[in-house]
């Protein structure tokens, strides 16, 4: 007999586990297996959990079998795509993990400008496939990120202002529901489910295939990645004002991020004389003609004499990888976010104050501009409700040693609390810490769309089998 944790409320016979394993075309990994420790690890080093079973699925049929096994045995269930998630939902203690990581199928239709990608695909893999045809999907900004979690939570990236979030460009999906059925969601069939998948998280099933609208882009793009000195508080405040004002007038072709931090003591990437120098980073991409982009983004360079400049004309796939070295597997991460409805002098002063307090040289304070196409999609298209904000604030704590956990987590939480007066209380749920605020956070983040999402949850997952996610409780009554 194999005894699981209290959360599973069951004891499984060896015969049942063996039958489950035999039904899979993929593999079933258990704690005694040599590959278990490698298979259970996820990207965030703060997450250290021990599932009872890990199903590395090879087919949609495997996913169906795994969902049925978890439901019938009342097991805690996690779904893993890229595993690149702050909260660690991709794993659990004592339950079943359905690992889609081996499912890498990608099909690009250049004439129709669509791509179909399996649930284990990463951003970098999809970028490589679409760029062969001079096309791109609206995705994120770190190539190791899984397309699944990113898209289901919204998905900000370098094309957001031009064509919308990743979720906005999802036009169909193949989904395994909690009952073990395979359902197609599109504009023409089961649209309610497609609507929920466009930002409602992993609440409604396991997406085994995503279909995206693609956009002409590349191979080269105009890209900005320029660091400016912010050693004085006034210069830091001035940089935030500059970014606020630039974002207000920038064309939709420009999608951008501002990051505040200290240059890490990393001699491989940064000159030693600049180590720990406070900086403001302006990162942006122009989704259009390269020459036009260089002109439109010139103000980012004219703000002052740059400390470092890694921008210019580069292949789109390189721009998509430029943040990759900052987020290695196994480092410790704790990020939260907040919709900022305004960025006045009081808000800027608080940002400066808390940015100076970051405990780790590896951390940053990110400010994402919200505008363009992001604002043009309404609640009938997607449940994502952060479109009316001016900016998304994302203090991200990144550090190495476990003894520094309390200081880094506290810094993020205190920062978010200090900025609440300038917010509607909503979060970008892909950056929501460990989602400590529970239902209150979910309701604030979805606003008027929450009731519709809860009803959809009740339709597709009434027992809340898919609960390890940005969870929405099923409506009752």
C-alpha positions in Angstrom: 0.0 0.0 0.0 1.1 3.5 -0.8 0.0 6.1 1.8 -0.4 9.7 0.6 -0.8 12.9 2.5 -3.9 14.0 4.3 -4.8 16.2 1.3 -5.5 13.1 -0.9 -7.9 11.5 1.6 -7.0 8.1 0.1 -4.7 5.2 0.2 -3.9 3.7 -3.2 -3.3 0.0 -3.8 -0.1 -0.8 -5.6 -2.3 -2.5 -8.2 -4.1 0.7 -9.0 -0.9 2.6 -9.4 0.6 -0.1 -11.6 -2.5 -0.1 -13.8 -2.4 3.6 -14.1 1.3 3.5 -15.1 0.6 0.8 -17.7 -2.1 2.9 -19.3 0.3 5.7 -20.1 2.3 6.1 -23.2 4.5 8.5 -21.2 6.0 7.5 -17.8 4.9 7.5 -14.2 7.6 8.5 -11.7 7.5 7.7 -8.0 9.6 8.8 -5.0 11.8 5.7 -5.2 12.7 6.2 -8.8 16.2 7.5 -9.7 14.8 10.4 -11.7 12.3 11.5 -9.0 14.4 14.4 -7.6 15.0 15.9 -11.0 11.4 15.5 -12.1 9.9 17.1 -9.0 12.1 20.3 -9.1 10.6 23.5 -10.4 12.1 26.8 -11.4 11.6 28.8 -8.1 14.1 27.6 -5.6 11.7 28.5 -2.7 9.5 25.7 -3.8 10.5 22.2 -2.5 7.7 19.7 -2.6 7.3 16.0 -2.9 4.4 14.7 -5.0 3.5 11.0 -4.6 3.3 10.6 -8.4 4.5 12.5 -11.4 2.9 11.6 -14.7 5.1 12.7 -17.6 2.4 12.6 -20.3 3.1 11.9 -24.0 -0.4 12.2 -25.5 -3.8 13.8 -24.9 -5.0 10.3 -23.9 -2.4 10.3 -21.1 -3.7 13.6 -19.8 -7.3 12.1 -19.8 -6.1 9.1 -17.9 -4.2 11.2 -15.3 -7.2 13.5 -14.7 -9.5 10.6 -14.3 -7.0 8.9 -11.9 -6.7 12.0 -9.8 -10.4 12.6 -9.6 -11.4 9.0 -8.9 -8.8 8.8 -6.1 -9.4 12.3 -4.7 -5.8 13.3 -5.1 -4.4 16.7 -5.0 -3.6 17.7 -8.6 -1.0 20.0 -10.1 -0.5 20.7 -13.7 3.0 21.6 -15.0 3.7 23.2 -18.3 7.0 25.1 -18.3 7.1 25.1 -14.5 8.2 28.7 -14.6 5.8 30.0 -11.9 6.4 32.1 -8.8 3.8 30.4 -6.6 4.9 26.9 -7.4 1.5 25.6 -8.5 3.2 23.1 -10.8 3.9 20.8 -7.9 2.5 19.7 -4.6 3.1 17.5 -1.5 1.6 14.0 -1.7 -0.5 14.4 -4.8 -0.3 13.9 -8.5 1.6 16.1 -10.9 0.6 16.0 -14.6 3.8 17.1 -16.4 3.2 18.3 -20.0 6.9 19.2 -20.5 7.5 16.4 -23.1 4.7 17.6 -25.3 6.5 20.0 -27.7 4.4 19.7 -30.9 4.2 23.0 -32.9 2.4 23.6 -36.2 2.6 26.9 -38.0 0.2 27.8 -40.8 1.9 30.9 -42.4 -0.9 31.5 -44.9 -3.6 31.7 -42.2 -1.1 33.3 -39.7 -1.9 30.9 -36.9 0.2 28.5 -34.8 -0.9 25.5 -32.8 1.4 24.6 -29.8 1.1 21.8 -27.2 1.0 22.6 -23.5 4.6 21.8 -22.8 6.0 24.4 -25.3 8.1 27.3 -24.1 8.2 30.9 -25.5 11.6 30.3 -27.0 10.5 27.2 -28.8 7.4 28.8 -30.3 9.4 31.9 -31.3 11.9 29.8 -33.2 9.1 28.0 -35.1 7.1 31.1 -36.0 10.2 33.3 -37.0 11.0 30.9 -39.8 8.0 32.4 -41.5 8.6 36.0 -40.4 5.8 35.7 -37.9 5.5 36.1 -34.1 3.0 35.2 -31.4 2.3 37.8 -28.7 4.1 36.2 -25.8 6.3 37.2 -22.8 9.8 38.4 -22.3 11.7 35.4 -20.9 12.2 32.6 -23.4 12.2 29.8 -20.8 8.6 30.6 -19.7 6.0 28.1 -20.6 3.3 29.4 -23.0 0.6 27.7 -20.9 0.7 29.5 -17.6 1.7 32.8 -19.3 -1.3 32.8 -21.6 -3.9 31.6 -19.1 -2.9 34.4 -16.7 -2.8 37.2 -19.3 0.7 37.5 -20.8 2.4 40.8 -21.1 5.2 41.1 -23.7 6.9 43.1 -26.4 3.8 43.0 -28.7 1.2 43.9 -26.0 0.5 47.5 -27.0 0.4 46.6 -30.7 -1.8 43.5 -30.7 -2.8 42.8 -27.0 -1.8 40.3 -24.4 -1.0 36.6 -25.1 -4.5 35.7 -23.9 -6.1 38.2 -26.3 -4.4 36.4 -29.2 -5.6 32.9 -28.2 -8.2 31.9 -30.8 -8.8 28.3 -29.9 -7.8 25.6 -27.4 -8.0 21.9 -26.8 -8.9 21.2 -23.2 -9.2 18.2 -21.0 -11.9 19.0 -18.4 -12.3 17.8 -14.9 -14.6 15.0 -16.1 -12.0 13.7 -18.4 -13.6 14.9 -21.6 -11.6 16.5 -24.4 -13.3 19.7 -25.5 -12.5 22.2 -28.3 -13.0 25.8 -27.4 -13.1 28.4 -30.1 -15.0 31.5 -31.4 -17.5 29.0 -32.9 -17.8 26.3 -30.3 -17.7 26.5 -26.5 -16.9 30.1 -26.6 -17.6 30.5 -22.9 -14.6 28.2 -22.2 -12.4 30.1 -24.6 -13.4 33.4 -22.9 -12.4 31.9 -19.5 -9.0 30.7 -20.7 -8.1 34.2 -21.9 -6.9 35.3 -18.5 -8.9 33.2 -16.1 -6.0 30.9 -15.2 -5.9 27.1 -15.1 -9.3 26.8 -13.5 -11.3 25.2 -16.2 -9.2 22.3 -17.4 -5.8 21.3 -18.8 -5.1 23.0 -22.1 -3.3 20.4 -24.3 -3.1 22.7 -27.3 -3.1 26.4 -27.8 -4.0 28.1 -31.1 -2.6 31.6 -31.5 -3.1 34.4 -34.0 0.3 35.4 -35.4 1.7 38.7 -36.6 4.3 39.8 -39.2 7.5 40.7 -37.4 11.3 40.3 -37.8 13.7 38.8 -38.3 15.2 42.1 -37.0 13.6 44.6 -34.7 14.5 47.9 -33.1 15.1 47.2 -29.5 15.9 49.4 -26.5 17.9 48.1 -23.5 19.6 51.1 -21.9 20.7 51.6 -18.3 20.9 55.1 -16.7 22.5 56.2 -13.4 20.0 56.9 -10.6 22.5 57.4 -7.7 20.4 60.3 -6.3 16.8 60.1 -5.3 15.9 63.1 -7.4 17.5 61.4 -10.5 15.5 58.3 -9.8 12.2 60.2 -9.4 13.1 62.1 -12.6 13.5 58.7 -14.5 10.1 57.6 -13.3 8.5 60.9 -14.4 10.2 60.6 -17.8 8.9 57.1 -18.3 5.4 58.0 -17.3 5.3 60.9 -19.7 6.9 58.9 -22.6 4.4 56.1 -22.2 1.5 58.5 -22.4 2.4 59.6 -25.9 4.3 56.6 -27.4 2.7 54.9 -30.4 1.1 51.5 -30.1 4.1 49.9 -31.8 6.2 50.5 -28.7 5.7 48.1 -25.8 8.0 48.9 -22.8 9.1 48.2 -19.3 11.0 50.3 -16.8 13.1 48.5 -14.2 14.8 50.0 -11.1 17.6 48.2 -9.3 21.3 48.0 -8.6 23.8 46.6 -11.2 24.6 43.1 -9.9 28.2 42.1 -9.1 28.4 39.9 -12.1 31.6 40.5 -14.1 30.5 38.3 -16.9 27.7 40.7 -17.8 28.6 44.0 -16.2 31.9 46.0 -15.8 33.3 45.8 -12.3 33.3 49.6 -11.9 29.5 49.7 -12.2 28.7 47.0 -9.7 26.0 48.0 -7.3 25.4 51.3 -9.1 21.7 52.2 -8.8 20.1 52.2 -12.3 16.9 52.8 -14.2 16.6 50.5 -17.2 14.4 51.4 -20.1 13.6 48.3 -22.2 11.3 48.5 -25.2 10.6 47.0 -28.6 9.1 48.6 -31.7 6.7 46.3 -33.6 7.2 47.9 -37.0 9.8 49.2 -39.4 13.3 49.2 -37.8 14.2 52.8 -38.9 11.0 54.2 -37.5 11.5 52.4 -34.2 15.0 53.8 -33.7 13.7 57.3 -34.1 10.7 56.8 -31.9 12.7 55.2 -29.1 15.6 57.7 -29.2 14.3 59.6 -26.2 15.2 56.6 -24.0 18.9 57.2 -24.9 18.6 61.0 -24.7 17.4 60.9 -21.1 21.1 61.1 -20.0 24.5 59.6 -20.7 23.8 55.8 -20.5 25.8 53.7 -18.1 25.2 50.7 -20.5 23.5 50.2 -23.8 22.7 46.7 -25.0 20.0 47.8 -27.5 19.9 48.6 -31.2 18.9 46.5 -34.1 18.8 42.8 -33.3 17.0 39.6 -34.2 13.6 39.3 -32.5 14.6 36.0 -31.0 17.6 37.6 -29.3 15.4 40.4 -27.9 13.1 37.7 -26.5 16.1 36.2 -24.7 17.7 39.3 -23.3 16.2 38.9 -19.8 17.0 35.1 -19.6 20.3 35.4 -17.6 18.5 37.2 -14.8 16.2 34.3 -14.0 18.2 31.0 -13.6 16.6 27.8 -12.4 16.8 27.3 -8.7 17.3 30.9 -7.5 14.8 32.1 -5.0 11.9 34.3 -6.3 9.0 36.2 -4.7 7.1 38.6 -6.9 3.9 40.6 -6.4 2.1 43.1 -8.6 -0.4 45.9 -8.3 -2.4 47.9 -10.8 -1.5 51.6 -10.6 -4.3 53.8 -11.6 -2.1 56.9 -11.3 1.6 57.8 -11.0 1.6 61.2 -9.4 4.3 62.8 -7.2 3.1 61.0 -4.1 3.2 57.6 -5.8 6.6 58.4 -7.3 8.0 59.4 -3.9 6.9 56.0 -2.4 8.4 54.1 -5.3 11.7 55.8 -4.7 11.6 55.1 -1.0 10.9 51.4 -1.3 13.1 50.8 -4.3 16.0 52.0 -2.2 15.2 49.4 0.4 15.5 46.3 -1.7 17.7 43.8 0.2 19.2 41.9 -2.8 21.4 43.2 -5.6 19.5 40.8 -7.9 16.1 42.3 -7.4 14.3 44.9 -9.4 11.2 47.1 -9.4 9.4 46.7 -12.7 6.9 49.1 -14.1 4.9 47.9 -17.2 3.1 50.5 -19.3 -0.5 49.6 -20.0 -2.0 51.0 -23.2 -2.7 50.5 -26.9 -4.3 47.3 -27.8 -4.4 46.1 -24.2 -7.1 48.7 -23.5 -9.1 48.0 -26.6 -10.3 44.5 -25.6 -13.4 44.4 -23.5 -15.0 42.0 -21.0 -16.8 40.1 -23.7 -13.5 39.1 -25.2 -11.6 38.2 -22.0 -12.0 38.2 -18.2 -8.6 40.0 -17.8 -9.6 43.1 -15.8 -6.4 45.2 -15.4 -6.8 47.1 -18.7 -7.9 50.4 -17.2 -4.7 50.8 -15.1 -2.0 53.2 -16.2 0.8 50.9 -15.1 1.5 47.5 -13.6 3.9 47.7 -10.7 5.9 44.5 -10.1 8.5 44.5 -7.3 10.4 41.3 -7.8 12.7 39.9 -5.1 15.4 37.6 -6.5 18.0 36.2 -4.2 20.1 33.1 -3.4 20.3 32.2 0.2 17.4 30.8 2.3 18.4 32.8 5.3 17.5 35.9 3.3 13.9 34.8 2.7 12.2 36.9 5.4 14.0 40.1 4.4 13.2 39.7 0.7 9.6 38.6 1.1 8.9 41.4 3.6 10.4 44.0 1.2 7.9 43.0 -1.5 4.9 42.9 0.8 5.7 46.2 2.4 6.2 47.8 -1.0 2.8 46.6 -2.3 1.0 47.7 0.9 2.5 51.2 0.6 1.3 51.5 -3.0 -2.3 50.4 -2.4 -3.7 53.9 -2.2 -2.8 54.4 -5.9 -4.4 51.2 -7.0 -7.8 49.6 -7.6 -6.4 46.6 -5.6 -6.1 44.4 -8.7 -3.1 42.2 -9.4 -1.6 40.6 -12.5 -2.1 37.1 -11.3 1.0 35.6 -12.9 2.9 37.8 -10.4 0.9 37.4 -7.2 3.4 36.1 -4.7 2.1 32.9 -3.1 -1.5 34.3 -3.4 -1.7 34.7 0.3 -4.8 37.0 0.0 -6.9 34.2 -1.4 -10.4 34.9 -2.6 -10.2 38.6 -1.7 -7.3 39.1 -4.1 -9.1 37.1 -6.9 -12.3 39.1 -6.6 -10.4 42.4 -6.7 -8.3 41.3 -9.6 -11.3 40.2 -11.8 -13.8 42.8 -10.6 -17.1 42.5 -12.4 -15.9 39.5 -14.3 -15.5 37.3 -11.1 -19.1 36.2 -10.9 -19.1 35.0 -14.5 -15.9 33.2 -13.9 -17.2 31.5 -10.8 -20.3 30.3 -12.8 -18.0 29.0 -15.6 -15.9 27.2 -12.9 -19.1 25.5 -11.6 -19.9 24.3 -15.2 -16.5 22.8 -16.0 -15.0 22.0 -12.6 -17.7 21.9 -10.0 -15.6 20.0 -7.4 -12.6 22.3 -7.9 -10.3 19.5 -9.0 -8.1 22.1 -10.6 -7.5 24.1 -7.4 -3.7 24.6 -7.5 -3.7 27.8 -9.7 -5.0 31.3 -9.4 -8.1 29.7 -8.0 -11.7 30.7 -8.5 -14.2 28.9 -6.3 -17.1 27.3 -8.2 -20.3 29.3 -7.8 -23.0 27.6 -5.7 -26.8 27.6 -6.0 
